């Protein structure tokens, strides 16, 4: 995930080039508080940057602990990830990286739509915020839960790699979570700007499953994650890609639910439920 920051910045530049001058619209689908959400989102990214650094430096298992592992103790549904042939795992790792990076840039295509183009700046803020919150959720989860990656179980892989730091971050998959948040964000925004789609919008959400499914498959083949890790990552990312834009919609009923990021002694986000 080391190229995420550069790609998201590149995407914002690309969005600017495609969409041209930002136009203020009173009919925007989403309500964005720029004064609050721009610095807060920056804070989320700063917090997640240091969080990722913490995760990569987490101690691995000791040699005797690794040697004592047995794939028979893994649930049968997940066991295939640890017992597969590791010969091409590095190639599969690179493919999963490419899948993630390409998907991160796909929402720039929303700028080709005239209805969406006028709100490109606010949508860029919302996209960053979605990823910032998704990152914080991932970092927080991986900091609490320790699950050895599938490669740790495989005795065909050098022991030095199986005992290395960062090998207990299997649950859940950050690659699939990030990919899903991008693809589902794109589907959600497009469908919100085109309510005339009706039930056809669900085809967009079905298509949004394709990128995280591909990335998740190759994360398993790379022996970085178990199937349940990538399934969980897909669910979490999809929830972020849908819920964060939805909670910013301007056309609400009497009951309003809002999400706002915050920074301070801690970095995170808050949910507020209010009645008019």
C-alpha positions in Angstrom: 0.0 0.0 0.0 3.0 2.2 -0.2 1.9 4.1 -3.3 -1.6 5.0 -2.0 -0.7 8.6 -1.0 0.9 9.4 -4.3 -1.9 7.9 -6.3 -4.7 9.7 -4.4 -2.8 13.0 -4.9 -2.4 12.2 -8.6 -6.1 11.4 -8.8 -7.0 14.8 -7.4 -4.8 16.5 -10.0 -6.3 14.4 -12.7 -9.8 15.3 -11.5 -8.8 19.0 -11.7 -7.7 18.6 -15.2 -10.8 16.7 -16.3 -13.3 18.9 -14.5 -11.8 22.3 -15.1 -12.9 25.2 -12.9 -14.8 24.4 -9.8 -18.4 25.8 -9.8 -20.4 26.4 -6.7 -23.7 24.6 -6.9 -26.7 25.1 -4.7 -28.2 21.8 -5.9 -25.3 19.6 -4.8 -26.2 16.1 -3.7 -23.8 16.3 -0.7 -23.2 18.9 1.9 -19.5 19.3 2.7 -18.2 21.6 5.5 -14.8 22.5 3.9 -13.5 24.5 6.9 -13.9 21.4 9.1 -13.5 18.5 6.8 -10.4 19.5 4.9 -8.1 19.9 8.0 -9.8 16.9 9.7 -9.2 14.7 6.7 -5.6 15.8 6.6 -5.4 14.8 10.2 -6.9 11.3 9.4 -4.2 10.7 6.8 -1.4 11.9 9.1 -2.7 9.6 11.8 -3.1 6.6 9.5 0.4 7.2 8.0 2.0 6.8 11.5 -0.5 3.9 12.1 0.8 2.0 9.0 4.3 2.6 10.2 3.4 1.0 13.6 1.8 -2.0 11.8 4.9 -2.7 9.7 7.1 -2.6 12.8 5.0 -5.0 14.9 7.0 -7.9 16.2 6.6 -11.2 14.4 6.4 -14.6 16.1 9.4 -16.2 17.6 11.1 -19.0 15.8 9.8 -21.7 18.2 6.3 -20.2 17.8 6.5 -20.4 14.1 7.8 -24.0 14.1 4.9 -25.0 16.3 2.2 -23.8 13.9 0.1 -26.4 12.2 -2.2 -25.7 9.2 -4.6 -28.4 10.6 -5.5 -25.8 13.2 -6.8 -23.4 10.6 -10.4 -23.5 9.6 -10.8 -25.6 6.4 -12.2 -22.6 4.4 -9.0 -20.6 5.1 -6.5 -23.5 5.1 -5.9 -23.4 1.3 -4.1 -20.0 1.7 -1.4 -21.5 3.9 -1.0 -24.8 2.1 -0.6 -23.5 -1.5 2.6 -23.5 -3.5 4.5 -20.2 -2.6 6.6 -20.1 -5.8 4.7 -17.3 -7.5 3.6 -15.4 -4.4 5.7 -12.3 -5.2 4.3 -12.0 -8.7 0.8 -12.3 -7.2 1.7 -9.6 -4.6 2.7 -7.2 -7.4 -0.6 -7.9 -9.3 -2.6 -7.2 -6.1 -0.7 -3.9 -5.8 -1.5 -2.9 -9.3 -5.2 -3.8 -8.9 -5.4 -1.6 -5.8 -3.6 1.3 -7.4 -5.7 1.3 -10.6 -8.9 1.1 -8.6 -7.9 4.1 -6.5 -7.8 6.3 -9.6 -11.1 5.1 -11.2 -13.3 7.7 -9.4 -11.6 10.4 -11.5 -13.8 9.2 -14.3 -16.8 10.6 -12.4 -15.6 14.0 -13.6 -16.6 13.1 -17.1 -20.3 13.3 -16.0 -21.8 16.8 -16.4 -24.0 16.5 -13.3 -21.1 15.4 -11.2 -18.4 17.7 -12.6 -19.6 20.9 -11.0 -19.1 19.5 -7.5 -15.7 17.9 -8.2 -13.8 19.7 -5.4 -16.3 18.7 -2.7 -16.4 15.1 -4.0 -12.6 15.0 -3.9 -12.8 16.0 -0.2 -15.4 13.4 0.4 -13.3 10.7 -1.4 -10.3 11.6 0.7 -12.4 11.5 3.9 -13.7 8.1 3.0 -10.2 6.7 2.6 -9.0 8.5 5.7 -11.7 7.0 7.9 -11.3 3.6 6.2 -7.5 3.7 7.0 -8.2 4.6 10.6 -10.6 1.7 11.0 -8.1 -0.7 9.4 -5.1 0.5 11.5 -7.2 0.4 14.7 -8.3 -3.2 14.0 -4.9 -4.5 12.9 -3.4 -2.9 16.0 -5.7 -4.8 18.3 -6.0 -8.2 16.5 -2.9 -10.3 15.8 -3.4 -13.0 13.1 -0.4 -14.6 11.5 -0.3 -14.3 7.7 -0.7 -17.6 5.7 3.0 -17.4 4.6 4.0 -17.9 8.3 2.6 -21.4 8.2 4.4 -22.5 5.1 7.7 -24.3 5.7 8.8 -23.7 2.1 9.3 -20.1 2.9 12.5 -19.0 4.6 12.2 -18.9 8.4 13.7 -15.4 8.5 10.7 -14.1 6.5 8.2 -16.1 8.6 9.5 -14.5 11.8 9.8 -10.9 10.3 7.9 -7.9 11.6 4.5 -7.2 10.2 3.6 -10.8 9.7 0.7 -10.7 12.2 -1.4 -8.2 10.3 -3.5 -10.7 8.4 -6.9 -9.7 9.7 -8.3 -7.9 7.9 -7.0 -7.1 4.4 -6.2 -3.5 3.9 -5.8 -3.9 0.2 -9.3 -5.2 -0.4 -10.8 -2.7 2.1 -9.2 0.2 0.3 -10.1 -1.1 -3.1 -13.7 -1.7 -2.1 -14.0 1.8 -0.6 -12.9 3.3 -3.9 -15.1 1.2 -6.2 -18.2 1.4 -4.0 -17.7 5.2 -3.5 -17.8 5.5 -7.3 -21.0 3.5 -7.6 -22.6 5.3 -4.7 -21.8 8.8 -6.0 -22.9 8.0 -9.6 -26.2 6.5 -8.4 -26.9 9.5 -6.1 -26.4 11.9 -8.9 -28.6 9.8 -11.2 -31.7 8.8 -9.2 -33.5 8.0 -12.4 -31.5 4.8 -12.5 -33.9 3.3 -10.0 -33.3 -0.4 -9.4 -30.7 -0.4 -12.1 -28.2 1.2 -9.7 -27.7 -2.2 -8.1 -25.9 -3.3 -11.2 -23.4 -0.6 -10.4 -22.9 -2.0 -6.9 -22.5 -5.5 -8.3 -19.8 -4.2 -10.7 -18.2 -2.5 -7.7 -17.5 -6.0 -6.3 -15.2 -6.9 -9.2 -12.1 -4.8 -8.2 -11.9 -6.0 -4.5 -12.7 -9.5 -5.6 -9.7 -9.5 -8.0 -7.4 -7.8 -5.5 -8.6 -10.2 -2.7 -8.0 -13.2 -4.9 -4.4 -12.2 -5.5 -3.8 -11.3 -1.9 -4.7 -14.8 -1.0 -2.5 -16.2 -3.8 0.3 -13.9 -2.5 -0.1 -15.7 0.9 -0.7 -12.3 2.6 -4.3 -13.1 3.7 -6.8 -15.8 4.3 -10.1 -15.8 2.4 -12.0 -14.5 5.5 -9.5 -11.6 5.7 -10.3 -10.4 2.2 -14.1 -11.0 2.6 -14.0 -8.9 5.8 -11.9 -6.2 4.1 -14.4 -6.1 1.2 -17.4 -5.6 3.6 -15.6 -2.9 5.6 -14.5 -1.0 2.5 -17.8 -1.3 0.8 -19.5 0.1 4.0 -17.2 3.1 4.0 -17.6 3.8 0.3 -21.4 3.8 0.7 -22.0 5.2 4.1 -19.7 8.2 4.2 -21.2 9.7 1.0 -24.7 8.7 2.2 -24.3 10.5 5.5 -23.4 13.7 3.7 -26.5 13.8 1.5 -28.4 17.0 1.6 -31.8 15.5 0.8 -32.5 13.9 4.1 -35.7 13.1 6.0 -36.5 14.7 9.4 -34.1 12.4 11.1 -30.5 13.2 10.2 -27.4 11.2 10.8 -24.0 12.9 10.1 -20.4 11.7 10.2 -17.6 14.1 10.9 -13.9 13.4 11.2 -11.9 15.0 14.0 -8.4 15.4 15.2 -6.8 16.4 18.5 -5.3 14.2 21.2 -6.9 11.3 19.2 -7.7 11.0 15.5 -11.0 9.5 14.4 -14.6 10.3 13.5 -17.9 11.0 15.2 -21.5 10.1 14.4 -24.3 12.6 15.2 -28.0 11.8 15.1 -30.4 14.7 15.3 -34.1 15.6 14.6 -35.4 18.8 13.0 
